[in-house]
Amino acid sequence: RAHSLGCECIQIFARNPRGWRARSLPQDEVVGFRELLDRHGIQLLAVHACYLANFAASDRALRERSLRAVADDMARGARLGASFVVVHPGHHMGEGTAAGLRKVAAGVRSRLAGAPDEMELLLENTAGRGSELGGQWEEFVHLFDLLGGEPRVGLCFDTCHAHAAGYRLDNSRWVGRTINEFKAALGLGRLRLIHLNDCRGEAGAHRDLHEHIGRGTIGDGGIRALLRRRELRARCAILETPIQRPGDDRRNLARARRLRGTGGKRQSRMLERIS
């Protein structure tokens, strides 16, 4: 599917993203998968961790289950040839932001301790709804301070989540402001991957509602401005746009490429979600 769409990188789930139980990965499937990556020139593979994982959980059993699930995702990712595992920071569940961030940092350290050296863990920014962590750049600044500059931790920038959290992306002026605020707080070296999604909700509404490219409140103007930022051109981007009818993936990918201004299949770094 990735090859047929002209993709250069993909993101997958390596297990059921909405459940704790997961089947094993037979070695022949692993070998076959890696052969296909090589054959079709897929340059980067990202694994998205289980959605249920919550490093900041106040319930000990839930937190331990979350840590095991992410460790499993990292082990699967290493076998499959992934560069990154993407995980949401989680919810502090009433214990407060500072306590939640300390738990996230401890969880990240523990997962990296047993992971292959080449595996990186990417924390994804969120819409910041309720007790959800990761909606503000300052929270990531604190997290990276707690992690002591750990080089194997980066950030996955989700455009829908950023816009929903109040970092507007709906025109070139706001895109410039948001990117400059990110650079001032964290530096672009921490930005390893982009989740490219339009947003169905209003900026600052804290609603995680992904929309087709150009059809949300970010719109063509915002997406175009983001994709044409020179400092972002080397980053891979994954579309997580809705799939509501046949061909949605292809249409969203084509629109992103047109907005970027690179029409050739293999010239653009705008890449399709395969999950």
Phi and psi in degrees as GROMACS dihedral restraints (atoms count N, CA, C in turn):
[ dihedral_restraints ]
;  ai    aj    ak    al  type     phi  dphi    fc
    3     4     5     6     1   -60.5    20    10
    4     5     6     7     1   -46.2    20    10
    6     7     8     9     1   -62.7    20    10
    7     8     9    10     1   -41.6    20    10
    9    10    11    12     1   -64.7    20    10
   10    11    12    13     1   -25.1    20    10
   12    13    14    15     1   -93.4    20    10
   13    14    15    16     1    -2.7    20    10
   15    16    17    18     1    77.2    20    10
   16    17    18    19     1    29.1    20    10
   18    19    20    21     1   -78.7    20    10
   19    20    21    22     1   151.7    20    10
   21    22    23    24     1  -110.6    20    10
   22    23    24    25     1   -19.8    20    10
   24    25    26    27     1  -146.9    20    10
   25    26    27    28     1   159.3    20    10
   27    28    29    30     1  -139.5    20    10
   28    29    30    31     1   157.7    20    10
   30    31    32    33     1  -121.7    20    10
   31    32    33    34     1   135.8    20    10
   33    34    35    36     1  -132.1    20    10
   34    35    36    37     1   165.5    20    10
   36    37    38    39     1   -96.8    20    10
   37    38    39    40     1   130.3    20    10
   39    40    41    42     1   -93.4    20    10
   40    41    42    43     1     3.2    20    10
   42    43    44    45     1  -161.3    20    10
   43    44    45    46     1   176.5    20    10
   45    46    47    48     1   -59.8    20    10
   46    47    48    49     1   117.9    20    10
   48    49    50    51     1   -77.0    20    10
   49    50    51    52     1   -12.9    20    10
   51    52    53    54     1  -119.2    20    10
   52    53    54    55     1    21.9    20    10
   54    55    56    57     1  -149.1    20    10
   55    56    57    58     1   160.8    20    10
   57    58    59    60     1   -85.8    20    10
   58    59    60    61     1   -28.2    20    10
   60    61    62    63     1   -83.4    20    10
   61    62    63    64     1   143.2    20    10
   63    64    65    66     1  -144.9    20    10
   64    65    66    67     1   138.5    20    10
   66    67    68    69     1   -75.3    20    10
   67    68    69    70     1   160.2    20    10
   69    70    71    72     1   -73.1    20    10
   70    71    72    73     1   161.2    20    10
   72    73    74    75     1  -101.7    20    10
   73    74    75    76     1   107.4    20    10
   75    76    77    78     1   -61.7    20    10
   76    77    78    79     1   144.5    20    10
   78    79    80    81     1   -61.7    20    10
   79    80    81    82     1   -34.1    20    10
   81    82    83    84     1   -66.9    20    10
   82    83    84    85     1   -32.4    20    10
   84    85    86    87     1   -68.7    20    10
   85    86    87    88     1   -40.2    20    10
   87    88    89    90     1   -62.1    20    10
   88    89    90    91     1   -47.9    20    10
   90    91    92    93     1   -62.2    20    10
   91    92    93    94     1   -45.5    20    10
   93    94    95    96     1   -62.8    20    10
   94    95    96    97     1   -39.5    20    10
   96    97    98    99     1   -64.1    20    10
   97    98    99   100     1   -46.5    20    10
   99   100   101   102     1   -66.4    20    10
  100   101   102   103     1   -34.0    20    10
  102   103   104   105     1   -64.1    20    10
  103   104   105   106     1   -39.4    20    10
  105   106   107   108     1   -67.5    20    10
  106   107   108   109     1   -38.5    20    10
  108   109   110   111     1   -56.8    20    10
  109   110   111   112     1   -46.7    20    10
  111   112   113   114     1   -66.4    20    10
  112   113   114   115     1   -44.4    20    10
  114   115   116   117     1   -62.1    20    10
  115   116   117   118     1   -37.9    20    10
  117   118   119   120     1  -100.2    20    10
  118   119   120   121     1     9.7    20    10
  120   121   122   123     1    68.1    20    10
  121   122   123   124     1    31.5    20    10
  123   124   125   126     1   -74.2    20    10
  124   125   126   127     1   115.2    20    10
  126   127   128   129     1   -83.7    20    10
  127   128   129   130     1   -23.8    20    10
  129   130   131   132     1  -149.5    20    10
  130   131   132   133     1   137.2    20    10
  132   133   134   135     1  -119.6    20    10
  133   134   135   136     1   128.3    20    10
  135   136   137   138     1  -115.6    20    10
  136   137   138   139     1   143.4    20    10
  138   139   140   141     1  -111.6    20    10
  139   140   141   142     1   128.5    20    10
  141   142   143   144     1   -91.5    20    10
  142   143   144   145     1   128.4    20    10
  144   145   146   147     1   -69.9    20    10
  145   146   147   148     1   164.9    20    10
  147   148   149   150     1   -53.5    20    10
  148   149   150   151     1   132.2    20    10
  150   151   152   153     1   -64.3    20    10
  151   152   153   154     1   -24.7    20    10
  153   154   155   156     1   -76.0    20    10
  154   155   156   157     1   -16.0    20    10
  156   157   158   159     1   -64.7    20    10
  157   158   159   160     1   134.3    20    10
  159   160   161   162     1  -141.1    20    10
  160   161   162   163     1    95.6    20    10
  162   163   164   165     1   -62.8    20    10
  163   164   165   166     1   -23.1    20    10
  165   166   167   168     1   -97.0    20    10
  166   167   168   169     1     8.8    20    10
  168   169   170   171     1   -57.8    20    10
  169   170   171   172     1   138.2    20    10
  171   172   173   174     1   -77.7    20    10
  172   173   174   175     1   -25.7    20    10
  174   175   176   177     1   -81.0    20    10
  175   176   177   178     1   122.4    20    10
  177   178   179   180     1   -61.7    20    10
  178   179   180   181     1   -41.5    20    10
  180   181   182   183     1   -63.7    20    10
  181   182   183   184     1   -41.7    20    10
  183   184   185   186     1   -65.6    20    10
  184   185   186   187     1   -41.2    20    10
  186   187   188   189     1   -65.4    20    10
  187   188   189   190     1   -43.2    20    10
  189   190   191   192     1   -64.1    20    10
  190   191   192   193     1   -40.2    20    10
  192   193   194   195     1   -64.3    20    10
  193   194   195   196     1   -38.2    20    10
  195   196   197   198     1   -64.2    20    10
  196   197   198   199     1   -45.0    20    10
  198   199   200   201     1   -62.2    20    10
  199   200   201   202     1   -41.1    20    10
  201   202   203   204     1   -65.7    20    10
  202   203   204   205     1   -40.0    20    10
  204   205   206   207     1   -63.8    20    10
  205   206   207   208     1   -42.9    20    10
  207   208   209   210     1   -70.0    20    10
  208   209   210   211     1   -37.5    20    10
  210   211   212   213     1   -60.3    20    10
  211   212   213   214     1   -39.0    20    10
  213   214   215   216     1   -66.2    20    10
  214   215   216   217     1   -41.7    20    10
  216   217   218   219     1   -61.4    20    10
  217   218   219   220     1   -39.8    20    10
  219   220   221   222     1   -68.1    20    10
  220   221   222   223     1   -39.4    20    10
  222   223   224   225     1   -65.6    20    10
  223   224   225   226     1   -42.3    20    10
  225   226   227   228     1   -64.4    20    10
  226   227   228   229     1   -43.1    20    10
  228   229   230   231     1   -59.5    20    10
  229   230   231   232     1   -41.5    20    10
  231   232   233   234     1   -62.8    20    10
  232   233   234   235     1   -41.4    20    10
  234   235   236   237     1   -66.2    20    10
  235   236   237   238     1   -35.6    20    10
  237   238   239   240     1   -84.2    20    10
  238   239   240   241     1   -10.0    20    10
  240   241   242   243     1    93.9    20    10
  241   242   243   244     1    23.2    20    10
  243   244   245   246     1   -75.3    20    10
  244   245   246   247     1   149.4    20    10
  246   247   248   249     1   -90.7    20    10
  247   248   249   250     1   -34.0    20    10
  249   250   251   252     1  -132.4    20    10
  250   251   252   253     1   150.0    20    10
  252   253   254   255     1  -118.4    20    10
  253   254   255   256     1   125.7    20    10
  255   256   257   258     1   -99.2    20    10
  256   257   258   259     1   131.1    20    10
  258   259   260   261     1  -138.9    20    10
  259   260   261   262     1   143.7    20    10
  261   262   263   264     1   -78.4    20    10
  262   263   264   265     1   142.1    20    10
  264   265   266   267     1   -60.0    20    10
  265   266   267   268     1   -34.9    20    10
  267   268   269   270     1   111.7    20    10
  268   269   270   271     1  -170.3    20    10
  270   271   272   273     1  -120.1    20    10
  271   272   273   274     1   136.4    20    10
  273   274   275   276     1   -78.7    20    10
  274   275   276   277     1   -12.6    20    10
  276   277   278   279     1    57.3    20    10
  277   278   279   280     1    39.4    20    10
  279   280   281   282     1    93.1    20    10
  280   281   282   283     1    -6.7    20    10
  282   283   284   285     1   -83.3    20    10
  283   284   285   286     1    -7.9    20    10
  285   286   287   288     1   100.1    20    10
  286   287   288   289     1   153.7    20    10
  288   289   290   291     1   -61.8    20    10
  289   290   291   292     1   -46.9    20    10
  291   292   293   294     1   -61.1    20    10
  292   293   294   295     1   -45.5    20    10
  294   295   296   297     1   -65.1    20    10
  295   296   297   298     1   -40.1    20    10
  297   298   299   300     1   -63.6    20    10
  298   299   300   301     1   -42.8    20    10
  300   301   302   303     1   -65.5    20    10
  301   302   303   304     1   -36.0    20    10
  303   304   305   306     1   -62.4    20    10
  304   305   306   307     1   -40.2    20    10
  306   307   308   309     1   -68.0    20    10
  307   308   309   310     1   -39.7    20    10
  309   310   311   312     1   -61.6    20    10
  310   311   312   313     1   -46.7    20    10
  312   313   314   315     1   -60.3    20    10
  313   314   315   316     1   -42.6    20    10
  315   316   317   318     1   -64.0    20    10
  316   317   318   319     1   -40.3    20    10
  318   319   320   321     1   -65.0    20    10
  319   320   321   322     1   -42.5    20    10
  321   322   323   324     1   -62.0    20    10
  322   323   324   325     1   -46.4    20    10
  324   325   326   327     1   -58.9    20    10
  325   326   327   328     1   -42.8    20    10
  327   328   329   330     1   -67.4    20    10
  328   329   330   331     1   -35.1    20    10
  330   331   332   333     1   -73.1    20    10
  331   332   333   334     1   -38.4    20    10
  333   334   335   336     1   -69.5    20    10
  334   335   336   337     1   -29.2    20    10
  336   337   338   339     1   -60.8    20    10
  337   338   339   340     1   -31.8    20    10
  339   340   341   342     1  -105.6    20    10
  340   341   342   343     1     8.9    20    10
  342   343   344   345     1   -97.6    20    10
  343   344   345   346     1   154.9    20    10
  345   346   347   348     1   -57.6    20    10
  346   347   348   349     1   149.4    20    10
  348   349   350   351     1   -60.2    20    10
  349   350   351   352     1   -30.6    20    10
  351   352   353   354     1   -82.8    20    10
  352   353   354   355     1    -7.9    20    10
  354   355   356   357     1   -85.9    20    10
  355   356   357   358     1   129.8    20    10
  357   358   359   360     1  -111.7    20    10
  358   359   360   361     1   145.6    20    10
  360   361   362   363     1  -107.7    20    10
  361   362   363   364     1   123.1    20    10
  363   364   365   366     1  -107.7    20    10
  364   365   366   367     1   125.7    20    10
  366   367   368   369     1   -90.0    20    10
  367   368   369   370     1   129.6    20    10
  369   370   371   372     1   -97.1    20    10
  370   371   372   373     1   132.9    20    10
  372   373   374   375     1   -66.0    20    10
  373   374   375   376     1   154.3    20    10
  375   376   377   378     1  -125.1    20    10
  376   377   378   379     1   174.4    20    10
  378   379   380   381     1   -75.8    20    10
  379   380   381   382     1   -12.9    20    10
  381   382   383   384     1    73.4    20    10
  382   383   384   385     1    33.6    20    10
  384   385   386   387     1   -84.2    20    10
  385   386   387   388     1   132.5    20    10
  387   388   389   390     1    60.6    20    10
  388   389   390   391     1  -125.0    20    10
  390   391   392   393     1   -91.0    20    10
  391   392   393   394     1    12.4    20    10
  393   394   395   396     1   -67.7    20    10
  394   395   396   397     1   129.5    20    10
  396   397   398   399     1   -89.2    20    10
  397   398   399   400     1   155.4    20    10
  399   400   401   402     1    94.3    20    10
  400   401   402   403     1    15.1    20    10
  402   403   404   405     1   -87.8    20    10
  403   404   405   406     1   -13.9    20    10
  405   406   407   408     1  -125.4    20    10
  406   407   408   409     1   141.4    20    10
  408   409   410   411     1   -59.2    20    10
  409   410   411   412     1   -33.9    20    10
  411   412   413   414     1   -60.7    20    10
  412   413   414   415     1   -30.5    20    10
  414   415   416   417     1   -67.1    20    10
  415   416   417   418     1   -37.2    20    10
  417   418   419   420     1   -71.3    20    10
  418   419   420   421     1   -35.3    20    10
  420   421   422   423     1   -57.0    20    10
  421   422   423   424     1   -47.0    20    10
  423   424   425   426     1   -63.9    20    10
  424   425   426   427     1   -41.6    20    10
  426   427   428   429     1   -61.2    20    10
  427   428   429   430     1   -47.3    20    10
  429   430   431   432     1   -66.6    20    10
  430   431   432   433     1   -31.8    20    10
  432   433   434   435     1   -64.7    20    10
  433   434   435   436     1   -43.4    20    10
  435   436   437   438     1   -62.7    20    10
  436   437   438   439     1   -30.7    20    10
  438   439   440   441     1   -85.8    20    10
  439   440   441   442     1    -2.1    20    10
  441   442   443   444     1    65.4    20    10
  442   443   444   445     1    32.4    20    10
  444   445   446   447     1    74.8    20    10
  445   446   447   448     1    22.9    20    10
  447   448   449   450     1   -49.6    20    10
  448   449   450   451     1   117.9    20    10
  450   451   452   453     1   -72.3    20    10
  451   452   453   454     1   -16.3    20    10
  453   454   455   456     1   -91.7    20    10
  454   455   456   457     1    13.4    20    10
  456   457   458   459     1  -115.8    20    10
  457   458   459   460     1   125.8    20    10
  459   460   461   462     1  -130.5    20    10
  460   461   462   463     1  -169.0    20    10
  462   463   464   465     1  -126.2    20    10
  463   464   465   466     1   136.8    20    10
  465   466   467   468     1  -101.4    20    10
  466   467   468   469     1   118.5    20    10
  468   469   470   471     1   -92.4    20    10
  469   470   471   472     1   109.5    20    10
  471   472   473   474     1   -96.6    20    10
  472   473   474   475     1   119.8    20    10
  474   475   476   477     1   -67.8    20    10
  475   476   477   478     1   -40.5    20    10
  477   478   479   480     1   -61.5    20    10
  478   479   480   481     1   -46.6    20    10
  480   481   482   483     1   -63.7    20    10
  481   482   483   484     1   -42.5    20    10
  483   484   485   486     1   -61.9    20    10
  484   485   486   487     1   -46.8    20    10
  486   487   488   489     1   -61.3    20    10
  487   488   489   490     1   -43.9    20    10
  489   490   491   492     1   -65.8    20    10
  490   491   492   493     1   -29.7    20    10
  492   493   494   495     1   -80.3    20    10
  493   494   495   496     1    -7.7    20    10
  495   496   497   498     1   111.9    20    10
  496   497   498   499     1    -1.0    20    10
  498   499   500   501     1   -91.4    20    10
  499   500   501   502     1    88.9    20    10
  501   502   503   504     1   -63.7    20    10
  502   503   504   505     1   145.3    20    10
  504   505   506   507     1  -135.8    20    10
  505   506   507   508     1    21.8    20    10
  507   508   509   510     1   -89.4    20    10
  508   509   510   511     1    -0.2    20    10
  510   511   512   513     1  -158.4    20    10
  511   512   513   514     1   173.4    20    10
  513   514   515   516     1   -63.3    20    10
  514   515   516   517     1   -34.4    20    10
  516   517   518   519     1   -65.1    20    10
  517   518   519   520     1   -45.7    20    10
  519   520   521   522     1   -70.5    20    10
  520   521   522   523     1   -36.3    20    10
  522   523   524   525     1   -59.4    20    10
  523   524   525   526     1   -47.7    20    10
  525   526   527   528     1   -59.0    20    10
  526   527   528   529     1   -42.3    20    10
  528   529   530   531     1   -64.9    20    10
  529   530   531   532     1   -45.2    20    10
  531   532   533   534     1   -63.5    20    10
  532   533   534   535     1   -45.1    20    10
  534   535   536   537     1   -64.7    20    10
  535   536   537   538     1   -39.5    20    10
  537   538   539   540     1   -66.6    20    10
  538   539   540   541     1   -37.1    20    10
  540   541   542   543     1   -65.7    20    10
  541   542   543   544     1   -39.2    20    10
  543   544   545   546     1   -62.9    20    10
  544   545   546   547     1   -47.1    20    10
  546   547   548   549     1   -61.4    20    10
  547   548   549   550     1   -41.8    20    10
  549   550   551   552     1   -65.6    20    10
  550   551   552   553     1   -36.4    20    10
  552   553   554   555     1   -81.4    20    10
  553   554   555   556     1   -42.7    20    10
  555   556   557   558     1  -123.6    20    10
  556   557   558   559     1   -24.8    20    10
  558   559   560   561     1    81.3    20    10
  559   560   561   562     1   142.4    20    10
  561   562   563   564     1   -69.3    20    10
  562   563   564   565     1   -15.7    20    10
  564   565   566   567     1   -61.8    20    10
  565   566   567   568     1   -25.6    20    10
  567   568   569   570     1   -79.6    20    10
  568   569   570   571     1   -17.3    20    10
  570   571   572   573     1   -84.2    20    10
  571   572   573   574     1   109.3    20    10
  573   574   575   576     1  -107.2    20    10
  574   575   576   577     1   -24.0    20    10
  576   577   578   579     1  -152.9    20    10
  577   578   579   580     1   148.1    20    10
  579   580   581   582     1  -117.5    20    10
  580   581   582   583     1   132.7    20    10
  582   583   584   585     1   -98.7    20    10
  583   584   585   586     1   110.6    20    10
  585   586   587   588     1   -97.1    20    10
  586   587   588   589     1   104.2    20    10
  588   589   590   591     1  -139.3    20    10
  589   590   591   592     1   142.4    20    10
  591   592   593   594     1   -79.1    20    10
  592   593   594   595     1   173.0    20    10
  594   595   596   597     1  -127.5    20    10
  595   596   597   598     1   127.6    20    10
  597   598   599   600     1   -80.0    20    10
  598   599   600   601     1   -24.7    20    10
  600   601   602   603     1   -92.1    20    10
  601   602   603   604     1   170.6    20    10
  603   604   605   606     1   -74.9    20    10
  604   605   606   607     1   154.6    20    10
  606   607   608   609     1   -60.0    20    10
  607   608   609   610     1   132.6    20    10
  609   610   611   612     1    81.7    20    10
  610   611   612   613     1     3.3    20    10
  612   613   614   615     1   -81.8    20    10
  613   614   615   616     1   -10.3    20    10
  615   616   617   618     1    59.5    20    10
  616   617   618   619     1    37.8    20    10
  618   619   620   621     1  -117.4    20    10
  619   620   621   622     1   121.7    20    10
  621   622   623   624     1   -85.4    20    10
  622   623   624   625     1    86.0    20    10
  624   625   626   627     1  -128.1    20    10
  625   626   627   628     1    96.1    20    10
  627   628   629   630     1   -71.2    20    10
  628   629   630   631     1   144.5    20    10
  630   631   632   633     1  -135.2    20    10
  631   632   633   634     1   159.4    20    10
  633   634   635   636     1   -58.0    20    10
  634   635   636   637     1   148.9    20    10
  636   637   638   639     1   -58.3    20    10
  637   638   639   640     1   126.3    20    10
  639   640   641   642     1    84.9    20    10
  640   641   642   643     1    -5.2    20    10
  642   643   644   645     1  -110.3    20    10
  643   644   645   646     1     7.3    20    10
  645   646   647   648     1  -113.5    20    10
  646   647   648   649     1  -162.3    20    10
  648   649   650   651     1   -81.5    20    10
  649   650   651   652     1    -9.8    20    10
  651   652   653   654     1   -79.2    20    10
  652   653   654   655     1   -49.6    20    10
  654   655   656   657     1    75.3    20    10
  655   656   657   658     1   174.8    20    10
  657   658   659   660     1   -58.2    20    10
  658   659   660   661     1   -42.0    20    10
  660   661   662   663     1   -61.6    20    10
  661   662   663   664     1   -43.1    20    10
  663   664   665   666     1   -70.3    20    10
  664   665   666   667     1   -43.4    20    10
  666   667   668   669     1   -63.5    20    10
  667   668   669   670     1   -43.2    20    10
  669   670   671   672     1   -59.9    20    10
  670   671   672   673     1   -46.8    20    10
  672   673   674   675     1   -62.2    20    10
  673   674   675   676     1   -39.4    20    10
  675   676   677   678     1   -66.3    20    10
  676   677   678   679     1   -47.0    20    10
  678   679   680   681     1   -67.6    20    10
  679   680   681   682     1   -21.4    20    10
  681   682   683   684     1   -97.4    20    10
  682   683   684   685     1     5.5    20    10
  684   685   686   687     1   -69.0    20    10
  685   686   687   688     1   121.4    20    10
  687   688   689   690     1   -58.6    20    10
  688   689   690   691     1   -38.4    20    10
  690   691   692   693     1   -72.8    20    10
  691   692   693   694     1    -8.9    20    10
  693   694   695   696     1  -104.4    20    10
  694   695   696   697     1    -3.9    20    10
  696   697   698   699     1   -67.1    20    10
  697   698   699   700     1   -22.1    20    10
  699   700   701   702     1   -86.8    20    10
  700   701   702   703     1    -6.9    20    10
  702   703   704   705     1   -83.6    20    10
  703   704   705   706     1   140.5    20    10
  705   706   707   708     1   -77.1    20    10
  706   707   708   709     1   148.5    20    10
  708   709   710   711     1  -127.8    20    10
  709   710   711   712     1   139.5    20    10
  711   712   713   714     1  -116.0    20    10
  712   713   714   715     1   128.7    20    10
  714   715   716   717     1   -84.9    20    10
  715   716   717   718     1   130.1    20    10
  717   718   719   720     1  -121.0    20    10
  718   719   720   721     1    37.7    20    10
  720   721   722   723     1   -75.3    20    10
  721   722   723   724     1   160.1    20    10
  723   724   725   726     1   -62.0    20    10
  724   725   726   727     1   152.4    20    10
  726   727   728   729     1  -118.3    20    10
  727   728   729   730     1    98.5    20    10
  729   730   731   732     1  -111.1    20    10
  730   731   732   733     1   -22.2    20    10
  732   733   734   735     1  -153.7    20    10
  733   734   735   736     1   158.7    20    10
  735   736   737   738     1   -54.5    20    10
  736   737   738   739     1   136.7    20    10
  738   739   740   741     1    92.1    20    10
  739   740   741   742     1    -3.4    20    10
  741   742   743   744     1   -59.3    20    10
  742   743   744   745     1   -43.2    20    10
  744   745   746   747     1   -58.9    20    10
  745   746   747   748     1   -48.0    20    10
  747   748   749   750     1   -63.6    20    10
  748   749   750   751     1   -40.9    20    10
  750   751   752   753     1   -66.1    20    10
  751   752   753   754     1   -42.9    20    10
  753   754   755   756     1   -65.3    20    10
  754   755   756   757     1   -40.9    20    10
  756   757   758   759     1   -64.9    20    10
  757   758   759   760     1   -43.5    20    10
  759   760   761   762     1   -63.7    20    10
  760   761   762   763     1   -40.4    20    10
  762   763   764   765     1   -66.4    20    10
  763   764   765   766     1   -41.0    20    10
  765   766   767   768     1   -61.0    20    10
  766   767   768   769     1   -41.8    20    10
  768   769   770   771     1   -66.5    20    10
  769   770   771   772     1   -39.1    20    10
  771   772   773   774     1   -64.1    20    10
  772   773   774   775     1   -42.1    20    10
  774   775   776   777     1   -65.9    20    10
  775   776   777   778     1   -33.6    20    10
  777   778   779   780     1   -71.7    20    10
  778   779   780   781     1   -27.7    20    10
  780   781   782   783     1    92.7    20    10
  781   782   783   784     1    19.0    20    10
  783   784   785   786     1  -124.5    20    10
  784   785   786   787     1   103.5    20    10
  786   787   788   789     1   -81.1    20    10
  787   788   789   790     1   -23.9    20    10
  789   790   791   792     1   -69.6    20    10
  790   791   792   793     1   143.3    20    10
  792   793   794   795     1   -56.0    20    10
  793   794   795   796     1   -46.5    20    10
  795   796   797   798     1   -96.7    20    10
  796   797   798   799     1     4.1    20    10
  798   799   800   801     1   -87.7    20    10
  799   800   801   802     1   -24.5    20    10
  801   802   803   804     1   -95.6    20    10
  802   803   804   805     1   149.8    20    10
  804   805   806   807     1   -93.6    20    10
  805   806   807   808     1     7.3    20    10
  807   808   809   810     1   -80.4    20    10
  808   809   810   811     1   119.0    20    10
  810   811   812   813     1  -126.1    20    10
  811   812   813   814     1   151.2    20    10
  813   814   815   816     1   -90.9    20    10
  814   815   816   817     1   143.3    20    10
  816   817   818   819     1   -73.7    20    10
  817   818   819   820     1   128.4    20    10
  819   820   821   822     1  -122.8    20    10
  820   821   822   823     1   110.4    20    10
